Amino acid sequence: MKRALSYMMIGALTSSAMWLFFQNREDITRQFNRAMKENKRFFNKFKAMF
């Protein structure tokens, strides 16, 4: 179950990253770094629940 959830998260991350990349390529690094920060925060909350 945990593995499936992590696969789903990875899939969502990659698809959203691809979408961001095709939206505007010069902004990609800034957007990606912000997304990674948000995801780290989310994962810390998620880990704290278990």
DOZALUM-619284 format. One record per atom (N, C-alpha, C): residue number from 1; x, y, z. Coordinates in Angstrom, 2 decimals. Last residue first. Layout:
BEGIN
SITE  num       xx       yy       zz
SITE  NUM        X        Y        Z
...
This chain:
BEGIN
SITE  num       xx       yy       zz
SITE   50     2.32     9.30    10.65
SITE   50     2.51     7.87    10.86
SITE   50     3.46     7.55    12.01
SITE   49     2.30    12.06    10.50
SITE   49     1.04    11.39    10.80
SITE   49     1.24     9.92    11.14
SITE   48     4.83    12.75     9.71
SITE   48     4.47    13.00    11.11
SITE   48     3.17    12.29    11.48
SITE   47     4.74    12.28     7.01
SITE   47     5.52    11.38     7.85
SITE   47     5.12    11.53     9.31
SITE   46     3.19    14.49     6.27
SITE   46     2.70    13.14     5.99
SITE   46     3.41    12.12     6.88
SITE   45     4.83    16.61     6.90
SITE   45     3.52    16.50     7.56
SITE   45     3.02    15.07     7.46
SITE   44     6.87    15.98     5.10
SITE   44     7.16    16.02     6.54
SITE   44     5.87    15.91     7.34
SITE   43     5.54    16.22     2.68
SITE   43     6.03    14.90     3.09
SITE   43     6.36    14.88     4.58
SITE   42     5.05    18.99     2.65
SITE   42     3.93    18.05     2.66
SITE   42     4.38    16.68     3.15
SITE   41     7.65    19.95     2.50
SITE   41     6.81    20.33     3.63
SITE   41     5.67    19.33     3.78
SITE   40     8.36    18.85     0.06
SITE   40     9.11    18.48     1.26
SITE   40     8.27    18.79     2.50
SITE   39     6.57    20.16    -1.62
SITE   39     6.45    18.72    -1.45
SITE   39     7.21    18.25    -0.22
SITE   38     7.50    22.79    -1.47
SITE   38     6.14    22.48    -1.02
SITE   38     6.00    20.99    -0.73
SITE   37    10.02    22.39    -2.63
SITE   37     9.91    22.88    -1.25
SITE   37     8.55    22.54    -0.69
SITE   36     9.25    21.61    -5.19
SITE   36     9.98    20.66    -4.35
SITE   36     9.92    21.09    -2.89
SITE   35     8.04    23.96    -6.10
SITE   35     7.23    22.74    -5.96
SITE   35     7.93    21.74    -5.05
SITE   34    10.26    25.63    -6.18
SITE   34     9.16    25.96    -5.29
SITE   34     8.30    24.72    -5.04
SITE   33    11.75    24.32    -8.15
SITE   33    12.29    24.44    -6.80
SITE   33    11.19    24.76    -5.80
SITE   32    10.02    24.63   -10.33
SITE   32    10.34    23.28    -9.84
SITE   32    10.87    23.35    -8.42
SITE   31     9.96    27.40   -10.72
SITE   31     8.73    26.67   -10.41
SITE   31     9.04    25.33    -9.76
SITE   30    12.68    27.80   -11.33
SITE   30    12.06    28.47   -10.19
SITE   30    10.81    27.73    -9.75
SITE   29    12.97    26.22   -13.63
SITE   29    13.77    25.93   -12.44
SITE   29    13.14    26.55   -11.20
SITE   28    11.09    27.29   -15.54
SITE   28    11.00    25.92   -15.03
SITE   28    11.76    25.71   -13.74
SITE   27    10.90    29.61   -16.91
SITE   27    10.49    29.66   -15.51
SITE   27    10.69    28.33   -14.80
SITE   26    11.52    28.93   -19.46
SITE   26    12.49    29.76   -18.74
SITE   26    12.18    29.83   -17.25
SITE   25     9.30    27.45   -20.34
SITE   25    10.58    26.78   -20.09
SITE   25    11.58    27.64   -19.32
SITE   24     6.06    26.99   -19.60
SITE   24     7.05    28.06   -19.79
SITE   24     8.42    27.54   -19.37
SITE   23     4.65    24.55   -20.21
SITE   23     3.98    25.84   -20.08
SITE   23     4.98    26.97   -20.34
SITE   22     6.38    22.44   -20.16
SITE   22     5.85    22.83   -21.46
SITE   22     5.09    24.15   -21.39
SITE   21     6.92    22.37   -17.40
SITE   21     8.01    22.55   -18.36
SITE   21     7.48    23.02   -19.70
SITE   20     4.45    21.84   -16.29
SITE   20     5.08    23.13   -16.01
SITE   20     6.16    23.41   -17.05
SITE   19     4.16    19.23   -17.29
SITE   19     3.19    20.26   -17.66
SITE   19     3.79    21.65   -17.46
SITE   18     6.29    17.94   -16.01
SITE   18     6.26    18.00   -17.47
SITE   18     5.32    19.11   -17.93
SITE   17     5.42    18.24   -13.36
SITE   17     6.68    18.86   -13.78
SITE   17     6.74    18.98   -15.30
SITE   16     3.13    16.71   -13.40
SITE   16     3.00    18.15   -13.16
SITE   16     4.28    18.87   -13.58
SITE   15     4.29    14.19   -13.88
SITE   15     3.34    14.74   -14.84
SITE   15     3.19    16.25   -14.65
SITE   14     5.93    13.88   -11.62
SITE   14     6.53    13.93   -12.94
SITE   14     5.58    14.55   -13.95
SITE   13     4.01    13.94    -9.52
SITE   13     5.10    14.91    -9.57
SITE   13     5.67    15.03   -10.97
SITE   12     2.43    11.73   -10.13
SITE   12     1.83    13.06   -10.11
SITE   12     2.90    14.13   -10.23
SITE   11     4.35     9.68    -9.86
SITE   11     3.67     9.90   -11.13
SITE   11     3.07    11.30   -11.21
SITE   10     4.97     9.93    -7.15
SITE   10     6.02    10.14    -8.15
SITE   10     5.39    10.43    -9.51
SITE    9     2.48     9.28    -6.04
SITE    9     3.05    10.59    -5.80
SITE    9     4.11    10.92    -6.85
SITE    8     2.24     6.63    -6.90
SITE    8     1.26     7.61    -7.34
SITE    8     1.81     9.02    -7.17
SITE    7     4.39     5.49    -5.53
SITE    7     4.39     5.48    -6.99
SITE    7     3.41     6.52    -7.53
SITE    6     3.47     5.85    -2.92
SITE    6     4.67     6.57    -3.35
SITE    6     4.77     6.59    -4.87
SITE    5     1.27     4.13    -2.98
SITE    5     1.07     5.56    -2.73
SITE    5     2.28     6.36    -3.20
SITE    4     2.51     1.69    -3.37
SITE    4     1.59     2.19    -4.39
SITE    4     1.39     3.69    -4.23
SITE    3     3.91     1.50    -0.96
SITE    3     4.65     1.57    -2.21
SITE    3     3.76     2.14    -3.32
SITE    2     1.86     1.27     0.88
SITE    2     2.73     2.45     0.94
SITE    2     3.48     2.63    -0.38
SITE    1     0.83    -1.20     0.00
SITE    1     0.00     0.00     0.00
SITE    1     0.87     1.26     0.00
